[in-house]
Amino acid sequence: MDDEASILTVSKIILERDGFEVVGCEDAESMLAEFCAARAEGRPFRAVLLDLNLPDGRGGVEVLPELKAIDPGVRAIAASGSTHCDEMDDFSKFGFVGALTKPFRMDQFAAEIHRICSQ
């Protein structure tokens, strides 16, 4: 989930190249709808990348509790351009299993997704 279309596009290209099925969402509502639909179809998400700051105010910190209510085992990675904020510095306190600071290198991004999905 990210409001920057370029990040969604590049992320999708990188991860699909590595064999992942990727769903990109620009807002919380579409993220929650896609997450629920995938679970209902028997193909739950292995991980989610959540931008912490979205224009509509429902970023990763606000969406993660809703995802956890649907799937308590959801593996969520926080993403933000803010390098010094509590959510990035102590991501596990907020329920995230990892954090990526934007702009991130694509190799760093792919490695983190692989690490999270192999847990």
OpenMM code with the backbone's topology and positions (N, CA, C; nanometers):
from openmm import Vec3, app, unit

residues = "MET ASP ASP GLU ALA SER ILE LEU THR VAL SER LYS ILE ILE LEU GLU ARG ASP GLY PHE GLU VAL VAL GLY CYS GLU ASP ALA GLU SER MET LEU ALA GLU PHE CYS ALA ALA ARG ALA GLU GLY ARG PRO PHE ARG ALA VAL LEU LEU ASP LEU ASN LEU PRO ASP GLY ARG GLY GLY VAL GLU VAL LEU PRO GLU LEU LYS ALA ILE ASP PRO GLY VAL ARG ALA ILE ALA ALA SER GLY SER THR HIS CYS ASP GLU MET ASP ASP PHE SER LYS PHE GLY PHE VAL GLY ALA LEU THR LYS PRO PHE ARG MET ASP GLN PHE ALA ALA GLU ILE HIS ARG ILE CYS SER GLN".split()
positions = [
    Vec3(0.0853, -0.1165, 0.0000),
    Vec3(0.0000, 0.0000, 0.0000),
    Vec3(0.0896, 0.1224, 0.0000),
    Vec3(0.0758, 0.2019, -0.1039),
    Vec3(0.1546, 0.3247, -0.1153),
    Vec3(0.0803, 0.4205, -0.2066),
    Vec3(0.0839, 0.5482, -0.1765),
    Vec3(0.0140, 0.6461, -0.2596),
    Vec3(0.0967, 0.6898, -0.3797),
    Vec3(0.2204, 0.6448, -0.3890),
    Vec3(0.3060, 0.6801, -0.5025),
    Vec3(0.3003, 0.5684, -0.6063),
    Vec3(0.2387, 0.5989, -0.7199),
    Vec3(0.2212, 0.4988, -0.8256),
    Vec3(0.3545, 0.4419, -0.8724),
    Vec3(0.4588, 0.5237, -0.8765),
    Vec3(0.5887, 0.4748, -0.9229),
    Vec3(0.6442, 0.3670, -0.8295),
    Vec3(0.6236, 0.3813, -0.7003),
    Vec3(0.6700, 0.2800, -0.6054),
    Vec3(0.5919, 0.1504, -0.6249),
    Vec3(0.4618, 0.1606, -0.6446),
    Vec3(0.3807, 0.0413, -0.6689),
    Vec3(0.4251, -0.0301, -0.7966),
    Vec3(0.4488, 0.0462, -0.9017),
    Vec3(0.4874, -0.0123, -1.0303),
    Vec3(0.6223, -0.0829, -1.0211),
    Vec3(0.7228, -0.0144, -0.9689),
    Vec3(0.8567, -0.0734, -0.9608),
    Vec3(0.8576, -0.1927, -0.8648),
    Vec3(0.7884, -0.1807, -0.7535),
    Vec3(0.7812, -0.2918, -0.6574),
    Vec3(0.7204, -0.4146, -0.7224),
    Vec3(0.6148, -0.3936, -0.7982),
    Vec3(0.5468, -0.5043, -0.8654),
    Vec3(0.6408, -0.5718, -0.9651),
    Vec3(0.7114, -0.4936, -1.0435),
    Vec3(0.8049, -0.5488, -1.1423),
    Vec3(0.9129, -0.6322, -1.0739),
    Vec3(0.9732, -0.5769, -0.9698),
    Vec3(1.0818, -0.6469, -0.8981),
    Vec3(1.0312, -0.7769, -0.8374),
    Vec3(0.9198, -0.7720, -0.7676),
    Vec3(0.8715, -0.8910, -0.6973),
    Vec3(0.8142, -0.9965, -0.7918),
    Vec3(0.7483, -0.9539, -0.8982),
    Vec3(0.6983, -1.0522, -0.9948),
    Vec3(0.8141, -1.1231, -1.0642),
    Vec3(0.9231, -1.0518, -1.0868),
    Vec3(1.0431, -1.1132, -1.1438),
    Vec3(1.0954, -1.2243, -1.0530),
    Vec3(1.0750, -1.2066, -0.9228),
    Vec3(1.1197, -1.3056, -0.8240),
    Vec3(1.0134, -1.4113, -0.7951),
    Vec3(0.9038, -1.4101, -0.8690),
    Vec3(0.8031, -1.5146, -0.8570),
    Vec3(0.6871, -1.4855, -0.7639),
    Vec3(0.6795, -1.3644, -0.7112),
    Vec3(0.5690, -1.3283, -0.6227),
    Vec3(0.4501, -1.2785, -0.7041),
    Vec3(0.3305, -1.3035, -0.6526),
    Vec3(0.2104, -1.2402, -0.7055),
    Vec3(0.1936, -1.1121, -0.6244),
    Vec3(0.1755, -0.9999, -0.6915),
    Vec3(0.1744, -0.8704, -0.6244),
    Vec3(0.0437, -0.7965, -0.6499),
    Vec3(-0.0105, -0.7388, -0.5437),
    Vec3(-0.1280, -0.6532, -0.5530),
    Vec3(-0.0879, -0.5166, -0.4989),
    Vec3(-0.1004, -0.4142, -0.5805),
    Vec3(-0.0663, -0.2795, -0.5376),
    Vec3(-0.1917, -0.1987, -0.5103),
    Vec3(-0.1923, -0.1302, -0.3979),
    Vec3(-0.3078, -0.0482, -0.3585),
    Vec3(-0.2606, 0.0909, -0.3185),
    Vec3(-0.3381, 0.1910, -0.3585),
    Vec3(-0.3012, 0.3291, -0.3289),
    Vec3(-0.3675, 0.3850, -0.2038),
    Vec3(-0.4596, 0.3095, -0.1434),
    Vec3(-0.5263, 0.3604, -0.0239),
    Vec3(-0.5701, 0.2449, 0.0665),
    Vec3(-0.6102, 0.2800, 0.1866),
    Vec3(-0.6463, 0.1808, 0.2873),
    Vec3(-0.7676, 0.0979, 0.2480),
    Vec3(-0.8681, 0.1620, 0.1920),
    Vec3(-0.9903, 0.0893, 0.1574),
    Vec3(-0.9644, -0.0197, 0.0543),
    Vec3(-0.8899, 0.0141, -0.0510),
    Vec3(-0.8616, -0.0877, -0.1522),
    Vec3(-0.7688, -0.1950, -0.0967),
    Vec3(-0.6784, -0.1578, -0.0081),
    Vec3(-0.5891, -0.2559, 0.0550),
    Vec3(-0.6702, -0.3575, 0.1352),
    Vec3(-0.7601, -0.3091, 0.2170),
    Vec3(-0.8425, -0.3980, 0.2992),
    Vec3(-0.9317, -0.4872, 0.2128),
    Vec3(-0.9867, -0.4318, 0.1060),
    Vec3(-1.0729, -0.5101, 0.0164),
    Vec3(-0.9929, -0.6203, -0.0526),
    Vec3(-0.8750, -0.5888, -0.1021),
    Vec3(-0.7898, -0.6878, -0.1692),
    Vec3(-0.7428, -0.7953, -0.0708),
    Vec3(-0.7081, -0.7548, 0.0490),
    Vec3(-0.6619, -0.8475, 0.1530),
    Vec3(-0.7725, -0.9485, 0.1852),
    Vec3(-0.8934, -0.8986, 0.2046),
    Vec3(-1.0078, -0.9858, 0.2364),
    Vec3(-1.0428, -1.0766, 0.1189),
    Vec3(-1.0414, -1.0228, -0.0018),
    Vec3(-1.0742, -1.1025, -0.1203),
    Vec3(-0.9739, -1.2155, -0.1393),
    Vec3(-0.8471, -1.1859, -0.1214),
    Vec3(-0.7436, -1.2891, -0.1374),
    Vec3(-0.7621, -1.4013, -0.0352),
    Vec3(-0.7928, -1.3651, 0.0879),
    Vec3(-0.8159, -1.4671, 0.1918),
    Vec3(-0.9380, -1.5515, 0.1584),
    Vec3(-1.0443, -1.4869, 0.1141),
    Vec3(-1.1682, -1.5584, 0.0806),
    Vec3(-1.1469, -1.6553, -0.0354),
    Vec3(-1.0551, -1.6222, -0.1256),
    Vec3(-1.0256, -1.7071, -0.2413),
    Vec3(-0.9204, -1.8137, -0.2096),
    Vec3(-0.8749, -1.8186, -0.0834),
    Vec3(-0.7772, -1.9193, -0.0435),
    Vec3(-0.6346, -1.8895, -0.0865),
    Vec3(-0.6042, -1.7630, -0.1132),
    Vec3(-0.4692, -1.7230, -0.1488),
    Vec3(-0.4279, -1.6007, -0.0668),
    Vec3(-0.4158, -1.6212, 0.0654),
    Vec3(-0.3844, -1.5081, 0.1540),
    Vec3(-0.2477, -1.4466, 0.1234),
    Vec3(-0.2362, -1.3190, 0.1514),
    Vec3(-0.1098, -1.2482, 0.1316),
    Vec3(-0.0041, -1.3055, 0.2249),
    Vec3(0.1160, -1.3231, 0.1749),
    Vec3(0.2270, -1.3706, 0.2575),
    Vec3(0.2880, -1.2559, 0.3378),
    Vec3(0.2771, -1.1343, 0.2844),
    Vec3(0.3293, -1.0151, 0.3525),
    Vec3(0.2619, -0.8928, 0.2930),
    Vec3(0.2630, -0.7841, 0.3697),
    Vec3(0.2118, -0.6562, 0.3208),
    Vec3(0.3143, -0.5479, 0.3520),
    Vec3(0.3296, -0.4566, 0.2586),
    Vec3(0.4152, -0.3404, 0.2758),
    Vec3(0.3216, -0.2214, 0.2904),
    Vec3(0.3310, -0.1532, 0.4027),
    Vec3(0.2370, -0.0450, 0.4324),
    Vec3(0.3088, 0.0882, 0.4488),
    Vec3(0.2788, 0.1817, 0.3603),
    Vec3(0.3292, 0.3179, 0.3736),
    Vec3(0.2668, 0.3768, 0.4993),
    Vec3(0.3455, 0.4414, 0.5808),
    Vec3(0.2940, 0.4962, 0.7062),
    Vec3(0.2180, 0.6264, 0.6885),
    Vec3(0.2460, 0.6986, 0.5811),
    Vec3(0.1860, 0.8307, 0.5627),
    Vec3(0.1128, 0.8399, 0.4300),
    Vec3(-0.0193, 0.8342, 0.4368),
    Vec3(-0.1006, 0.8497, 0.3168),
    Vec3(-0.1832, 0.9772, 0.3282),
    Vec3(-0.2131, 1.0409, 0.2160),
    Vec3(-0.2874, 1.1669, 0.2194),
    Vec3(-0.4222, 1.1585, 0.2905),
    Vec3(-0.4883, 1.0427, 0.2837),
    Vec3(-0.6201, 1.0323, 0.3483),
    Vec3(-0.6107, 1.0095, 0.4992),
    Vec3(-0.4874, 1.0001, 0.5510),
    Vec3(-0.4691, 0.9858, 0.6954),
    Vec3(-0.4730, 0.8435, 0.7470),
    Vec3(-0.5016, 0.7465, 0.6619),
    Vec3(-0.5075, 0.6065, 0.7049),
    Vec3(-0.3871, 0.5324, 0.6504),
    Vec3(-0.2741, 0.5556, 0.7151),
    Vec3(-0.1513, 0.4888, 0.6765),
    Vec3(-0.1379, 0.3556, 0.7465),
    Vec3(-0.0174, 0.3012, 0.7399),
    Vec3(0.0091, 0.1690, 0.7922),
    Vec3(-0.0251, 0.1473, 0.9383),
    Vec3(0.0027, 0.2441, 1.0231),
    Vec3(-0.0258, 0.2288, 1.1664),
    Vec3(-0.1760, 0.2168, 1.1896),
    Vec3(-0.2547, 0.2889, 1.1116),
    Vec3(-0.3999, 0.2833, 1.1272),
    Vec3(-0.4594, 0.1565, 1.0648),
    Vec3(-0.4008, 0.1093, 0.9558),
    Vec3(-0.4548, -0.0062, 0.8833),
    Vec3(-0.4135, -0.1395, 0.9459),
    Vec3(-0.2940, -0.1452, 1.0030),
    Vec3(-0.2448, -0.2726, 1.0550),
    Vec3(-0.3377, -0.3372, 1.1582),
    Vec3(-0.3955, -0.2650, 1.2540),
    Vec3(-0.4878, -0.3314, 1.3465),
    Vec3(-0.6087, -0.3941, 1.2758),
    Vec3(-0.6546, -0.3310, 1.1688),
    Vec3(-0.7662, -0.3875, 1.0930),
    Vec3(-0.7236, -0.5167, 1.0221),
    Vec3(-0.6023, -0.5169, 0.9677),
    Vec3(-0.5506, -0.6379, 0.9042),
    Vec3(-0.5322, -0.7495, 1.0070),
    Vec3(-0.4823, -0.7135, 1.1255),
    Vec3(-0.4611, -0.8134, 1.2311),
    Vec3(-0.5939, -0.8697, 1.2826),
    Vec3(-0.6992, -0.7902, 1.2776),
    Vec3(-0.8309, -0.8398, 1.3178),
    Vec3(-0.8803, -0.9455, 1.2180),
    Vec3(-0.8420, -0.9308, 1.0931),
    Vec3(-0.8788, -1.0263, 0.9894),
    Vec3(-0.7864, -1.1478, 0.9940),
    Vec3(-0.6569, -1.1227, 1.0093),
    Vec3(-0.5552, -1.2279, 1.0126),
    Vec3(-0.4495, -1.1914, 1.1167),
    Vec3(-0.4594, -1.2458, 1.2384),
    Vec3(-0.3636, -1.2116, 1.3441),
    Vec3(-0.2183, -1.2418, 1.3085),
    Vec3(-0.1963, -1.3286, 1.2115),
    Vec3(-0.0598, -1.3642, 1.1731),
    Vec3(-0.0038, -1.2830, 1.0579),
    Vec3(-0.0725, -1.1770, 1.0175),
    Vec3(-0.0260, -1.0971, 0.9045),
    Vec3(0.1154, -1.0448, 0.9314),
    Vec3(0.2002, -1.0530, 0.8285),
    Vec3(0.3378, -1.0026, 0.8377),
    Vec3(0.3426, -0.8706, 0.7623),
    Vec3(0.3583, -0.7619, 0.8358),
    Vec3(0.3540, -0.6282, 0.7771),
    Vec3(0.4882, -0.5584, 0.7909),
    Vec3(0.5271, -0.4911, 0.6835),
    Vec3(0.6496, -0.4126, 0.6793),
    Vec3(0.6101, -0.2660, 0.6698),
    Vec3(0.6657, -0.1841, 0.7571),
    Vec3(0.6410, -0.0401, 0.7536),
    Vec3(0.7323, 0.0234, 0.6496),
    Vec3(0.6802, 0.1219, 0.5784),
    Vec3(0.7598, 0.1960, 0.4807),
    Vec3(0.7334, 0.3446, 0.5001),
    Vec3(0.8412, 0.4230, 0.5020),
    Vec3(0.8248, 0.5668, 0.5211),
    Vec3(0.9502, 0.6408, 0.4768),
    Vec3(0.9307, 0.7644, 0.4361),
    Vec3(1.0427, 0.8525, 0.4067),
    Vec3(1.0949, 0.9197, 0.5324),
    Vec3(1.0210, 0.9080, 0.6416),
    Vec3(1.0643, 0.9648, 0.7697),
    Vec3(1.1621, 0.8687, 0.8355),
    Vec3(1.2839, 0.9143, 0.8539),
    Vec3(1.3853, 0.8237, 0.9076),
    Vec3(1.3849, 0.8160, 1.0591),
    Vec3(1.3392, 0.9197, 1.1235),
    Vec3(1.3420, 0.9200, 1.2696),
    Vec3(1.2016, 0.9412, 1.3256),
    Vec3(1.1267, 0.8325, 1.3291),
    Vec3(0.9958, 0.8360, 1.3926),
    Vec3(0.9814, 0.7049, 1.4692),
    Vec3(0.8997, 0.7062, 1.5709),
    Vec3(0.8844, 0.5878, 1.6555),
    Vec3(0.8453, 0.4641, 1.5764),
    Vec3(0.7569, 0.4822, 1.4781),
    Vec3(0.7079, 0.3691, 1.4002),
    Vec3(0.8175, 0.3001, 1.3212),
    Vec3(0.9191, 0.3749, 1.2789),
    Vec3(1.0302, 0.3169, 1.2040),
    Vec3(1.1419, 0.2707, 1.2982),
    Vec3(1.1684, 0.3488, 1.4019),
    Vec3(1.2757, 0.3144, 1.4954),
    Vec3(1.2433, 0.1906, 1.5776),
    Vec3(1.1162, 0.1751, 1.6142),
    Vec3(1.0745, 0.0622, 1.6985),
    Vec3(0.9518, -0.0036, 1.6356),
    Vec3(0.9680, -0.0462, 1.5104),
    Vec3(0.8548, -0.0962, 1.4312),
    Vec3(0.7809, -0.2121, 1.4963),
    Vec3(0.8523, -0.2988, 1.5673),
    Vec3(0.7860, -0.4153, 1.6278),
    Vec3(0.6869, -0.3737, 1.7366),
    Vec3(0.7123, -0.2628, 1.8011),
    Vec3(0.6203, -0.2110, 1.9029),
    Vec3(0.4831, -0.1791, 1.8428),
    Vec3(0.4815, -0.1493, 1.7132),
    Vec3(0.3581, -0.1143, 1.6441),
    Vec3(0.2991, -0.2326, 1.5674),
    Vec3(0.3612, -0.3501, 1.5809),
    Vec3(0.3094, -0.4710, 1.5190),
    Vec3(0.3707, -0.5066, 1.3844),
    Vec3(0.4700, -0.4312, 1.3396),
    Vec3(0.5363, -0.4590, 1.2125),
    Vec3(0.6499, -0.5592, 1.2335),
    Vec3(0.6818, -0.6346, 1.1298),
    Vec3(0.7917, -0.7317, 1.1378),
    Vec3(0.9176, -0.6808, 1.0691),
    Vec3(0.9092, -0.5649, 1.0074),
    Vec3(1.0240, -0.5043, 0.9406),
    Vec3(0.9917, -0.3612, 0.9028),
    Vec3(1.0939, -0.2899, 0.8570),
    Vec3(1.0761, -0.1507, 0.8162),
    Vec3(1.1735, -0.1173, 0.7039),
    Vec3(1.1259, -0.0412, 0.6085),
    Vec3(1.2079, 0.0065, 0.4972),
    Vec3(1.1939, 0.1577, 0.4869),
    Vec3(1.3082, 0.2264, 0.4851),
    Vec3(1.3081, 0.3713, 0.4716),
    Vec3(1.3158, 0.4081, 0.3239),
    Vec3(1.2233, 0.4931, 0.2809),
    Vec3(1.2215, 0.5396, 0.1423),
    Vec3(1.3126, 0.6608, 0.1276),
    Vec3(1.3775, 0.6771, 0.0160),
    Vec3(1.3768, 0.5832, -0.0961),
    Vec3(1.4654, 0.4632, -0.0628),
    Vec3(1.4173, 0.3445, -0.0950),
    Vec3(1.4975, 0.2258, -0.0701),
    Vec3(1.5474, 0.1696, -0.2020),
    Vec3(1.6613, 0.1030, -0.1931),
    Vec3(1.7158, 0.0369, -0.3112),
    Vec3(1.6316, -0.0870, -0.3394),
    Vec3(1.6137, -0.1186, -0.4635),
    Vec3(1.5300, -0.2320, -0.4998),
    Vec3(1.5882, -0.3641, -0.4507),
    Vec3(1.7213, -0.3782, -0.4478),
    Vec3(1.7789, -0.5019, -0.3962),
    Vec3(1.7526, -0.5157, -0.2468),
    Vec3(1.7570, -0.4038, -0.1755),
    Vec3(1.7265, -0.4022, -0.0318),
    Vec3(1.5793, -0.4371, -0.0101),
    Vec3(1.4941, -0.3802, -0.0919),
    Vec3(1.3506, -0.4067, -0.0852),
    Vec3(1.3218, -0.5545, -0.1078),
    Vec3(1.3749, -0.6098, -0.2158),
    Vec3(1.3511, -0.7502, -0.2481),
    Vec3(1.4053, -0.8423, -0.1387),
    Vec3(1.5216, -0.8108, -0.0854),
    Vec3(1.5798, -0.8933, 0.0208),
    Vec3(1.4918, -0.8930, 0.1452),
    Vec3(1.4362, -0.7791, 0.1800),
    Vec3(1.3495, -0.7708, 0.2980),
    Vec3(1.2199, -0.8505, 0.2760),
    Vec3(1.1622, -0.8415, 0.1574),
    Vec3(1.0410, -0.9187, 0.1276),
    Vec3(1.0705, -1.0674, 0.1349),
    Vec3(1.1810, -1.1099, 0.0781),
    Vec3(1.2193, -1.2521, 0.0850),
    Vec3(1.2396, -1.2958, 0.2298),
    Vec3(1.3045, -1.2118, 0.3093),
    Vec3(1.3288, -1.2452, 0.4504),
    Vec3(1.1958, -1.2630, 0.5247),
    Vec3(1.1064, -1.1718, 0.5069),
    Vec3(0.9769, -1.1765, 0.5757),
    Vec3(0.8944, -1.2971, 0.5296),
    Vec3(0.8932, -1.3222, 0.4006),
    Vec3(0.8125, -1.4329, 0.3479),
    Vec3(0.8695, -1.5701, 0.3819),
    Vec3(0.9960, -1.5756, 0.4178),
    Vec3(1.0550, -1.7058, 0.4531),
    Vec3(1.0403, -1.7378, 0.6013),
    Vec3(0.9825, -1.6481, 0.6777),
    Vec3(0.9640, -1.6711, 0.8222),
    Vec3(0.8499, -1.7653, 0.8465),
] * unit.nanometer
topology = app.Topology()
chain = topology.addChain("A")
for resn in residues:
    res = topology.addResidue(resn, chain)
    for name in ("N", "CA", "C"):
        topology.addAtom(name, app.Element.getBySymbol(name[0]), res)
